[in-house]
Amino acid sequence: MADHDQARRIISRALRQGVTNLSERDSKALVECYGLPVNRGILVEGAEELSTACRELGYPLVIKAGGPGLAHKTEQGLVHVGVGSEQEAEAAFQAIVSQTGGPVLVQEMVRGQRELMMGLIRDPQFGPCVMFGLGGILAEVLEDVTFRLAPLESAEARVMMGEIRGRKALDSVRGLPAANLDLLAEMLVNLGHLGMDHPEIREIDLNPVILAGSRPVVVDALVVLAAP
């Protein structure tokens, strides 16, 4: 069941602060209100907080810029993957802070060989549209995506997933288990409800959604709100 009140609080707080591009932490918190699985993360601003977060989450880690208004963090060198020690964590922290001034997001590292993407765009004429496709750093090159108007049902979401050219990546392949299609369909349906329930949302970009075995996990997220 969706936590409408918490979603409303996240959106209202951002708009009061004049923020339209939500931070990754707030973006994930928002989609998590609608049942989408995300990896754990802790926002830190100093060395002591960094050390505590690393101990709590355990290595290896992903350390990235955590402030609002940041897109394409990988291309800007603001994402450090596979951080395996306290020394590496401190170096990643300092490198990011020197560029952005902080804060920094420390995340558990999700292991998986298949990357998907999903999201939502608000068409001026048709309203919220849900998107699904192959993700990762080559998403813009592959352009293997499909769309549906929200709201959509689970059966329609399953048809939608079968339309991408790379749909066989969802099957059992090279020793990897088949993707949990029920959970993927539920995520797409819930994204549609999120867009329908909150007209302030202009865009949601979840990329990548990593298949950790069969289970999809959102490891990066950006929610864009319409300016008030």
ZIRACOR-V599565 format. One record per run of one state. SS is the DSSP state (alpha for helix, beta for strand, coil for the rest). FROM is the first residue (numbers start at 1). LEN is the number of residues. If there is no record, write none. Layout:
BEGIN
ss: {SS & SS}
from: {FROM & FROM}
len: {LEN & LEN}
END
This chain:
BEGIN
ss: {coil & alpha & coil & beta & coil & alpha & coil & beta & coil & beta & coil & alpha & coil & beta & coil & beta & coil & alpha & coil & beta & coil & beta & coil & beta & coil & alpha & coil & beta & coil & alpha & coil & alpha & coil & beta & coil & beta & coil & alpha & coil & beta & coil & beta & coil & beta & coil}
from: {1 & 4 & 17 & 21 & 22 & 24 & 33 & 38 & 39 & 41 & 45 & 47 & 58 & 61 & 66 & 79 & 84 & 86 & 101 & 104 & 109 & 114 & 124 & 127 & 135 & 139 & 143 & 145 & 150 & 154 & 162 & 167 & 171 & 173 & 174 & 176 & 177 & 181 & 198 & 201 & 213 & 215 & 219 & 221 & 226}
len: {3 & 13 & 4 & 1 & 2 & 9 & 5 & 1 & 2 & 4 & 2 & 11 & 3 & 5 & 13 & 5 & 2 & 15 & 3 & 5 & 5 & 10 & 3 & 8 & 4 & 4 & 2 & 5 & 4 & 8 & 5 & 4 & 2 & 1 & 2 & 1 & 4 & 17 & 3 & 12 & 2 & 4 & 2 & 5 & 3}
END
